[in-house]
Amino acid sequence: MAHDAHDDKNNSVFKITLNLVVTCFISGIIIATAFAITEPVAAEQRVKAKNDAMKELVKEADTFKTVDGKEGWYAGLKGGKVIAYVVPANSKGYGGNIEMLAAVTPDGKTMDYKVLKHNETPGLGDKMVEPKFRNQFAKKEAKDLEVVKVPSDKNIQALTGATITSRAVTKGVKEAVEAVAAYSATQKK
């Protein structure tokens, strides 16, 4: 009798294990199928969002073309002439990495930026996307992209309670402006 109970217990554990393996396998197939179906749509949406962001940043551009040798860079063209560069900008803020696109004129002045992804504090750091803060960057050269606490027409006034975020956005945009200025200098030769 004792031997039969032991066999039933082993058999029960084997059945449970088999059921779990089959369930995991089926779940994996379902998840993989869902990913295979939705990923192309998601990728298309990411491209559309980036194109919309570029058009929002450089409204005057007729078209955008990739810049050879510069990953993620696009030249905004109007009548075949480059009127702006849209470049990726990243910086570490209070809540982590802030991913942006920065629009810069060929002569190295900021036009605007768009935040694509961030984890900044709601109500404080997330104000970096509001026009009141963003508009401070317009037509600024790299030397003027410095965060200050006292209002100034020349520099960037920090967001109240979000100095780290303000510095991170400014740093990311400044690096983009410097990169475009350096690139443009090589194109004029």
C-alpha positions in Angstrom: 0.0 0.0 0.0 2.7 2.4 0.9 4.4 1.8 -2.4 1.3 2.7 -4.3 1.0 6.0 -2.4 4.6 6.9 -3.3 3.9 6.1 -7.0 0.8 8.3 -7.0 2.8 11.2 -5.4 5.5 10.9 -8.1 2.9 10.6 -10.8 1.1 13.7 -9.5 4.4 15.8 -9.4 5.2 14.6 -12.9 1.7 15.7 -14.1 1.9 19.1 -12.5 5.4 19.7 -14.0 4.2 18.6 -17.4 1.1 20.9 -17.2 3.3 23.8 -16.2 5.7 23.2 -19.1 2.9 22.9 -21.6 1.3 26.1 -20.2 4.5 28.0 -20.4 5.2 26.8 -23.9 1.7 27.8 -25.1 2.0 31.2 -23.4 5.3 31.8 -25.1 3.9 31.1 -28.5 1.0 33.5 -27.8 3.3 36.3 -26.7 5.7 35.7 -29.6 2.8 35.8 -32.1 1.4 39.0 -30.5 4.8 40.6 -30.7 5.3 39.5 -34.4 1.9 41.0 -35.3 2.2 44.3 -33.3 5.9 45.1 -33.7 5.7 46.3 -37.3 2.8 48.6 -36.4 4.7 49.9 -33.4 7.8 50.5 -35.5 5.7 52.4 -38.1 4.2 54.5 -35.3 7.7 55.4 -33.9 8.8 56.5 -37.4 5.6 58.6 -37.8 6.1 60.2 -34.3 9.7 61.1 -35.2 8.6 62.6 -38.5 5.9 64.6 -36.8 8.3 65.8 -34.2 10.8 66.9 -36.9 8.0 68.8 -38.8 6.9 70.4 -35.6 10.4 71.6 -34.8 11.2 72.9 -38.4 7.8 73.9 -39.7 9.4 75.7 -42.8 11.1 72.5 -44.1 9.7 70.9 -47.2 11.5 67.6 -46.6 13.9 65.9 -44.3 16.8 63.8 -45.4 19.3 61.8 -43.4 22.8 63.2 -42.9 25.5 60.9 -44.1 27.8 59.7 -41.4 25.7 61.1 -38.6 23.4 58.6 -36.9 20.0 59.9 -36.2 20.7 63.3 -37.8 18.3 64.8 -40.4 18.7 67.9 -42.5 15.5 70.0 -42.9 15.4 71.2 -46.5 13.5 74.1 -48.0 13.8 74.5 -51.8 16.8 72.1 -51.7 18.7 74.2 -49.2 19.5 73.1 -45.6 17.7 75.4 -43.2 18.1 73.3 -40.0 19.5 70.1 -38.6 17.4 67.9 -36.3 19.7 65.8 -34.1 19.2 63.5 -31.2 20.0 64.9 -27.8 20.3 63.0 -24.5 21.1 64.0 -21.0 20.6 62.6 -17.5 17.9 64.4 -15.5 16.6 64.0 -12.0 14.5 60.9 -13.0 16.9 59.4 -15.5 17.7 59.8 -19.2 15.9 62.5 -21.1 15.7 61.8 -24.8 15.1 64.7 -27.1 15.3 66.0 -30.7 17.0 69.4 -31.1 16.5 71.6 -34.1 19.6 73.7 -34.8 20.3 76.2 -37.6 23.3 75.5 -39.8 25.1 78.5 -38.2 24.8 76.9 -34.8 21.7 78.5 -33.1 19.0 76.7 -31.3 15.6 76.7 -32.9 13.6 74.4 -30.6 13.7 71.0 -29.0 11.1 68.2 -28.4 11.3 65.8 -25.5 10.6 62.2 -26.7 11.0 60.3 -23.5 11.6 61.2 -19.8 10.9 60.2 -16.2 11.0 63.6 -14.6 8.8 64.6 -11.6 5.2 65.4 -12.6 4.4 69.0 -11.9 8.1 70.1 -11.6 10.5 68.6 -14.1 7.9 67.7 -16.7 7.4 71.5 -17.2 10.5 71.3 -19.5 8.0 70.5 -22.3 6.0 73.7 -21.8 6.4 76.7 -24.2 7.4 79.1 -21.4 10.6 77.0 -20.8 11.2 75.9 -24.4 10.9 79.4 -25.9 14.0 80.5 -23.9 16.2 78.4 -26.2 15.2 80.1 -29.4 18.1 81.6 -31.4 20.6 80.9 -28.6 24.2 80.0 -29.4 26.1 77.3 -27.3 27.8 80.0 -25.2 24.4 81.3 -24.1 23.0 77.9 -23.1 23.7 78.1 -19.4 21.1 77.7 -16.6 20.7 80.6 -14.2 18.3 81.0 -11.3 17.9 84.8 -11.8 16.0 85.7 -15.0 18.1 86.8 -17.9 17.4 87.3 -21.6 20.9 85.9 -22.4 20.7 82.6 -20.5 18.1 79.9 -19.6 16.2 80.4 -16.4 15.9 77.2 -14.3 12.4 75.7 -13.7 11.4 76.3 -10.1 12.0 73.2 -8.1 13.6 71.4 -11.1 17.1 72.8 -11.5 18.6 69.3 -12.3 16.0 68.9 -15.1 16.7 72.4 -16.4 20.4 71.7 -16.5 19.9 68.3 -18.1 17.8 69.7 -21.0 20.1 72.7 -21.4 23.2 70.4 -21.5 21.6 68.1 -24.1 20.6 71.0 -26.3 23.9 72.7 -25.9 25.8 69.5 -27.0 23.5 69.3 -30.0 24.2 72.9 -30.9 28.0 72.4 -30.6 27.8 69.2 -32.7 25.9 71.0 -35.5 28.3 74.0 -35.4 31.3 71.7 -35.7 29.7 69.7 -38.5 28.6 72.9 -40.4 32.2 74.2 -40.1 33.5 71.2 -42.0 30.8 71.5 -44.7 31.8 75.0 -45.6 35.3 74.0 -46.5 
